[in-house]
Amino acid sequence: MKEILLISQDTTFYGIDRQERGALARLLRELNAVDGLEWIRLLYLYPTTIDDPTLAAMADCEKVCKYIDLPLQHASNPVLKRMKRPGTRQKYDDLLRRIRDRVPGVALRTTFITGFPGETDA
């Protein structure tokens, strides 16, 4: 096996059901030690739950792809509020800076929703 893809609705929630803080970071470090495994890829890391231990593991583990799929969904605070999203533009900007600082060379992918009810061209 060359690559393993870790994917869920929100991969950063790994271990939460067992009250395990830092479980995803530990998993990444354990998988990084598996002989023959070349790449570990994560999908769907939510902006409100991605944490520093996970970012540190991504930076430290050579087999973890420096790629983050981070669904921001919108950049307008009023629209985010109507979407019932807990983030804000400022929090997202801060998070993106933190990710870039902690995981050098990271590739970021995101999704945005356009045409949300009440959204205007402005």
N, CA, C and O of each residue as an XYZ file, in Angstrom:
488
protein
N       0.854     -1.166      0.000
C       0.000      0.000      0.000
C       0.903      1.233      0.000
O       1.761      1.389      0.868
N       0.694      2.099     -0.983
C       1.511      3.299     -1.087
C       0.902      4.498     -0.381
O       1.616      5.309      0.209
N      -0.422      4.609     -0.442
C      -1.075      5.797      0.094
C      -2.287      5.408      0.917
O      -2.998      4.453      0.604
N      -2.503      6.171      1.977
C      -3.727      6.023      2.752
C      -4.404      7.388      2.790
O      -3.760      8.413      3.011
N      -5.690      7.380      2.574
C      -6.484      8.599      2.567
C      -7.398      8.567      3.784
O      -8.224      7.666      3.927
N      -7.245      9.548      4.650
C      -8.098      9.657      5.833
C      -9.184     10.676      5.520
O      -8.906     11.856      5.308
N     -10.415     10.207      5.497
C     -11.514     11.075      5.086
C     -12.747     10.789      5.939
O     -13.053      9.640      6.257
N     -13.427     11.839      6.290
C     -14.702     11.737      7.000
C     -15.428     13.062      6.812
O     -14.924     13.955      6.132
N     -16.580     13.191      7.394
C     -17.297     14.464      7.314
C     -16.427     15.582      7.885
O     -16.356     16.668      7.310
N     -15.769     15.322      9.007
C     -14.808     16.254      9.595
C     -13.704     15.422     10.225
O     -13.836     14.949     11.353
N     -12.628     15.249      9.497
C     -11.539     14.376      9.928
C     -10.895     14.855     11.227
O     -10.329     14.049     11.966
N     -10.973     16.144     11.511
C     -10.389     16.651     12.753
C     -11.141     16.164     13.990
O     -10.646     16.312     15.107
N     -12.313     15.591     13.808
C     -13.078     15.051     14.941
C     -12.616     13.650     15.346
O     -13.166     13.067     16.281
N     -11.619     13.108     14.660
C     -11.156     11.760     14.977
C     -10.806     11.657     16.465
O     -10.011     12.443     16.981
N     -11.403     10.690     17.138
C     -11.139     10.447     18.551
C     -12.032     11.207     19.511
O     -12.048     10.904     20.704
N     -12.770     12.180     19.022
C     -13.635     12.990     19.891
C     -14.683     12.114     20.580
O     -15.026     12.341     21.740
N     -15.181     11.122     19.861
C     -16.208     10.248     20.443
C     -15.673      9.452     21.635
O     -16.446      8.947     22.449
N     -14.353      9.345     21.731
C     -13.730      8.641     22.859
C     -13.044      9.619     23.813
O     -12.238      9.224     24.656
N     -13.378     10.899     23.664
C     -12.791     11.961     24.485
C     -11.257     11.942     24.432
O     -10.592     12.170     25.442
N     -10.712     11.672     23.262
C      -9.261     11.632     23.070
C      -8.790     12.901     22.379
O      -8.937     13.046     21.165
N      -8.233     13.802     23.140
C      -7.667     15.016     22.551
C      -6.357     14.651     21.857
O      -5.559     13.880     22.391
N      -6.144     15.199     20.683
C      -4.904     14.944     19.961
C      -4.840     13.595     19.265
O      -3.767     13.167     18.839
N      -5.976     12.921     19.145
C      -5.983     11.575     18.556
C      -5.539     11.588     17.094
O      -4.825     10.682     16.663
N      -5.943     12.586     16.333
C      -5.563     12.629     14.923
C      -4.052     12.822     14.784
O      -3.421     12.181     13.943
N      -3.482     13.682     15.585
C      -2.030     13.894     15.534
C      -1.292     12.598     15.882
O      -0.306     12.249     15.233
N      -1.768     11.894     16.899
C      -1.138     10.611     17.269
C      -1.264      9.598     16.139
O      -0.310      8.884     15.830
N      -2.445      9.535     15.523
C      -2.645      8.610     14.412
C      -1.682      8.918     13.264
O      -1.090      8.006     12.685
N      -1.528     10.187     12.940
C      -0.611     10.565     11.861
C       0.812     10.119     12.169
O       1.513      9.609     11.295
N       1.229     10.312     13.402
C       2.590      9.914     13.788
C       2.757      8.391     13.741
O       3.809      7.894     13.338
N       1.732      7.660     14.149
C       1.795      6.194     14.089
C       1.827      5.705     12.641
O       2.606      4.817     12.298
N       0.984      6.284     11.802
C       0.976      5.890     10.390
C       2.286      6.262      9.704
O       2.746      5.552      8.810
N       2.876      7.355     10.116
C       4.141      7.794      9.530
C       5.244      6.750      9.732
O       6.197      6.693      8.955
N       5.113      5.935     10.763
C       6.117      4.913     11.073
C       5.875      3.589     10.341
O       6.679      2.665     10.469
N       4.790      3.482      9.583
C       4.467      2.231      8.888
C       5.396      2.055      7.685
O       5.439      2.896      6.787
N       6.131      0.955      7.687
C       7.025      0.652      6.568
C       6.227      0.426      5.288
O       5.178     -0.217      5.304
N       6.729      0.957      4.192
C       6.103      0.768      2.891
C       5.054      1.809      2.550
O       4.739      2.015      1.378
N       4.520      2.456      3.550
C       3.538      3.511      3.304
C       4.287      4.771      2.884
O       5.214      5.206      3.567
N       3.880      5.355      1.758
C       4.595      6.519      1.244
C       3.874      7.837      1.495
O       4.510      8.857      1.762
N       2.541      7.813      1.408
C       1.786      9.057      1.547
C       0.599      8.867      2.476
O      -0.068      7.832      2.467
N       0.358      9.884      3.269
C      -0.825      9.952      4.119
C      -1.511     11.263      3.757
O      -0.930     12.340      3.888
N      -2.732     11.157      3.308
C      -3.460     12.353      2.867
C      -4.713     12.519      3.725
O      -5.423     11.553      4.005
N      -4.967     13.751      4.132
C      -6.142     14.087      4.941
C      -7.124     14.897      4.109
O      -6.724     15.780      3.349
N      -8.393     14.600      4.252
C      -9.423     15.400      3.593
C     -10.438     15.868      4.626
O     -10.721     15.179      5.606
N     -10.967     17.038      4.385
C     -12.036     17.641      5.173
C     -11.626     17.934      6.612
O     -12.095     17.303      7.560
N     -10.744     18.903      6.737
C     -10.359     19.417      8.049
C     -11.123     20.717      8.255
O     -10.856     21.708      7.576
N     -12.050     20.721      9.167
C     -12.906     21.891      9.340
C     -12.160     23.028     10.025
O     -11.350     22.790     10.921
N     -12.428     24.260      9.608
C     -11.677     25.402     10.133
C     -11.878     25.647     11.627
O     -11.013     26.237     12.274
N     -12.983     25.212     12.172
C     -13.230     25.472     13.594
C     -12.634     24.404     14.499
O     -12.610     24.578     15.717
N     -12.152     23.303     13.932
C     -11.662     22.219     14.783
C     -10.229     21.783     14.481
O      -9.692     20.928     15.185
N      -9.610     22.341     13.468
C      -8.217     21.980     13.197
C      -7.356     22.539     14.332
O      -7.508     23.697     14.721
N      -6.450     21.710     14.859
C      -5.699     22.135     16.043
C      -4.187     22.113     15.806
O      -3.701     21.570     14.814
N      -3.469     22.714     16.742
C      -2.016     22.813     16.619
C      -1.308     21.458     16.639
O      -0.355     21.277     15.881
N      -1.729     20.489     17.476
C      -1.063     19.183     17.411
C      -1.177     18.524     16.031
O      -0.232     17.883     15.571
N      -2.317     18.679     15.379
C      -2.473     18.118     14.035
C      -1.563     18.838     13.048
O      -0.919     18.202     12.214
N      -1.511     20.156     13.142
C      -0.620     20.912     12.257
C       0.839     20.539     12.501
O       1.616     20.431     11.553
N       1.214     20.343     13.755
C       2.592     19.951     14.073
C       2.909     18.575     13.489
O       3.991     18.362     12.942
N       1.969     17.650     13.605
C       2.189     16.314     13.039
C       2.309     16.392     11.521
O       3.136     15.702     10.924
N       1.490     17.227     10.900
C       1.583     17.385      9.447
C       2.948     17.930      9.049
O       3.525     17.505      8.048
N       3.455     18.860      9.825
C       4.752     19.459      9.516
C       5.897     18.481      9.781
O       6.874     18.447      9.033
N       5.774     17.693     10.837
C       6.867     16.811     11.269
C       6.945     15.494     10.505
O       8.036     14.954     10.316
N       5.824     14.980     10.072
C       5.775     13.640      9.472
C       5.985     13.735      7.964
O       5.163     14.305      7.247
N       7.087     13.175      7.498
C       7.435     13.311      6.084
C       6.461     12.604      5.148
O       6.384     12.954      3.970
N       5.720     11.625      5.641
C       4.778     10.909      4.774
C       3.424     11.609      4.667
O       2.629     11.294      3.782
N       3.167     12.542      5.553
C       1.895     13.265      5.506
C       1.978     14.329      4.420
O       2.851     15.196      4.450
N       1.065     14.254      3.467
C       1.029     15.242      2.388
C       0.728     16.615      2.979
O      -0.163     16.763      3.817
N       1.462     17.587      2.542
C       1.269     18.961      3.022
C       0.128     19.583      2.224
O       0.320     20.501      1.427
N      -1.052     19.055      2.468
C      -2.257     19.415      1.721
C      -3.414     19.456      2.706
O      -3.635     18.502      3.451
N      -4.144     20.549      2.710
C      -5.291     20.668      3.606
C      -6.513     21.080      2.801
O      -6.505     22.087      2.093
N      -7.555     20.285      2.925
C      -8.849     20.576      2.322
C      -9.692     21.197      3.431
O     -10.158     20.499      4.332
N      -9.880     22.494      3.359
C     -10.473     23.280      4.438
C     -11.721     23.999      3.931
O     -11.595     25.057      3.314
N     -12.914     23.468      4.167
C     -14.126     24.079      3.623
C     -14.515     25.370      4.361
O     -15.197     25.330      5.385
N     -14.076     26.497      3.831
C     -14.395     27.788      4.461
C     -15.829     28.217      4.162
O     -16.478     28.820      5.017
N     -16.320     27.927      3.006
C     -17.696     28.119      2.555
C     -18.100     29.560      2.264
O     -18.910     29.790      1.366
N     -17.570     30.528      2.985
C     -17.871     31.923      2.670
C     -16.896     32.820      3.403
O     -16.251     32.393      4.361
N     -16.784     34.081      2.952
C     -15.876     35.030      3.595
C     -16.608     36.243      4.159
O     -15.977     37.156      4.694
N     -17.913     36.259      4.046
C     -18.707     37.376      4.559
C     -19.278     37.001      5.924
O     -19.974     35.994      6.061
N     -18.979     37.815      6.926
C     -19.491     37.515      8.267
C     -21.016     37.428      8.327
O     -21.540     36.501      8.945
N     -21.751     38.362      7.705
C     -23.213     38.237      7.752
C     -23.720     36.940      7.104
O     -24.649     36.310      7.610
N     -23.108     36.551      5.994
C     -23.540     35.316      5.330
C     -23.154     34.104      6.175
O     -23.948     33.173      6.315
N     -21.954     34.103      6.734
C     -21.548     32.999      7.610
C     -22.524     32.855      8.779
O     -22.880     31.744      9.172
N     -22.945     33.977      9.321
C     -23.898     33.944     10.436
C     -25.233     33.347      9.992
O     -25.813     32.522     10.699
N     -25.720     33.765      8.815
C     -26.977     33.203      8.305
C     -26.834     31.716      7.988
O     -27.801     30.959      8.081
N     -25.632     31.305      7.615
C     -25.368     29.889      7.358
C     -25.239     29.092      8.662
O     -25.161     27.863      8.656
N     -25.220     29.823      9.769
C     -25.022     29.214     11.090
C     -23.646     28.564     11.213
O     -23.492     27.503     11.817
N     -22.651     29.228     10.624
C     -21.264     28.774     10.731
C     -20.611     29.518     11.893
O     -20.822     30.722     12.045
N     -19.838     28.837     12.700
C     -19.245     29.485     13.872
C     -18.050     30.387     13.558
O     -17.635     31.167     14.415
N     -17.497     30.300     12.366
C     -16.314     31.081     12.031
C     -16.639     32.490     11.576
O     -17.789     32.829     11.298
N     -15.591     33.302     11.509
C     -15.692     34.659     10.970
C     -14.549     34.851      9.985
O     -13.608     34.058      9.948
N     -14.638     35.892      9.201
C     -13.572     36.200      8.241
C     -12.236     36.362      8.967
O     -11.217     35.839      8.516
N     -12.240     37.082     10.086
C     -11.000     37.300     10.839
C     -10.436     35.986     11.381
O      -9.230     35.748     11.319
N     -11.313     35.139     11.910
C     -10.851     33.840     12.419
C     -10.258     32.998     11.292
O      -9.247     32.324     11.485
N     -10.880     33.037     10.124
C     -10.367     32.273      8.989
C      -9.025     32.830      8.520
O      -8.107     32.068      8.215
N      -8.911     34.158      8.461
C      -7.629     34.768      8.081
C      -6.529     34.361      9.067
O      -5.420     34.011      8.663
N      -6.848     34.411     10.357
C      -5.873     34.020     11.383
C      -5.495     32.545     11.243
O      -4.325     32.181     11.363
N      -6.488     31.710     10.990
C      -6.228     30.282     10.823
C      -5.326     30.028      9.619
O      -4.387     29.236      9.706
N      -5.597     30.683      8.512
C      -4.769     30.488      7.319
C      -3.326     30.907      7.579
O      -2.394     30.242      7.126
N      -3.140     31.996      8.303
C      -1.777     32.414      8.674
C      -1.113     31.363      9.567
O       0.053     31.016      9.376
N      -1.870     30.867     10.537
C      -1.338     29.854     11.455
C      -0.949     28.582     10.701
O       0.106     28.004     10.960
N      -1.789     28.155      9.781
C      -1.489     26.956      8.990
C      -0.215     27.172      8.183
O       0.673     26.320      8.182
N      -0.122     28.299      7.503
C       1.063     28.569      6.669
C       2.330     28.687      7.509
O       3.406     28.279      7.072
N       2.205     29.242      8.705
C       3.365     29.347      9.599
C       3.819     27.982     10.102
O       5.016     27.718     10.207
N       2.862     27.124     10.409
C       3.192     25.848     11.055
C       3.473     24.714     10.074
O       4.164     23.754     10.416
N       2.943     24.820      8.859
C       3.154     23.766      7.856
C       3.723     24.425      6.595
O       2.987     24.712      5.650
N       5.023     24.659      6.590
C       5.641     25.322      5.428
C       5.364     24.560      4.127
O       5.437     23.332      4.076
N       5.047     25.319      3.090
C       4.801     24.723      1.781
C       3.449     24.052      1.635
O       3.210     23.354      0.650
N       2.570     24.250      2.588
C       1.258     23.596      2.542
C       0.457     24.064      1.326
O       0.501     25.233      0.943
N      -0.266     23.132      0.739
C      -1.222     23.455     -0.324
C      -2.605     23.462      0.317
O      -2.985     22.518      1.010
N      -3.339     24.520      0.082
C      -4.680     24.646      0.652
C      -5.723     24.546     -0.450
O      -5.570     25.124     -1.526
N      -6.775     23.811     -0.167
C      -7.923     23.715     -1.059
C      -9.140     24.061     -0.222
O      -9.214     23.702      0.953
N     -10.080     24.749     -0.816
C     -11.288     25.085     -0.081
C     -12.489     25.044     -1.007
O     -12.358     24.885     -2.221
N     -13.644     25.188     -0.418
C     -14.878     25.322     -1.181
C     -15.620     26.541     -0.656
O     -15.599     26.835      0.540
N     -16.272     27.243     -1.571
C     -17.093     28.392     -1.215
C     -18.476     28.204     -1.809
O     -18.629     27.649     -2.897
N     -19.463     28.664     -1.095
C     -20.845     28.607     -1.558
C     -21.204     29.989     -2.098
O     -21.026     30.995     -1.412
N     -21.704     30.031     -3.312
C     -22.164     31.298     -3.875
C     -23.665     31.222     -4.093
O     -24.228     30.147     -4.299
N     -24.299     32.383     -4.044
C     -25.738     32.423     -4.252
C     -26.530     31.985     -3.042
O     -27.682     31.573     -3.172
N     -25.928     32.068     -1.860
C     -26.662     31.720     -0.644
C     -27.813     32.713     -0.471
O     -27.632     33.900     -0.743
N     -28.983     32.265     -0.029
C     -30.124     33.178      0.123
C     -29.758     34.437      0.919
O     -29.220     34.359      2.024
N     -30.058     35.579      0.335
C     -29.752     36.855      0.970
C     -28.414     37.433      0.561
O     -28.112     38.582      0.883
N     -27.608     36.656     -0.142
C     -26.306     37.136     -0.596
C     -26.513     38.115     -1.755
O     -27.387     37.919     -2.599
N     -25.701     39.163     -1.782
C     -25.780     40.130     -2.877
C     -24.466     40.142     -3.638
O     -23.494     39.512     -3.219
N     -24.434     40.858     -4.758
C     -23.215     40.966     -5.553
C     -22.121     41.726     -4.823
O     -20.940     41.540     -5.114
N     -22.491     42.568     -3.892
C     -21.498     43.362     -3.157
C     -20.781     42.446     -2.243
O     -19.889     42.877     -1.512
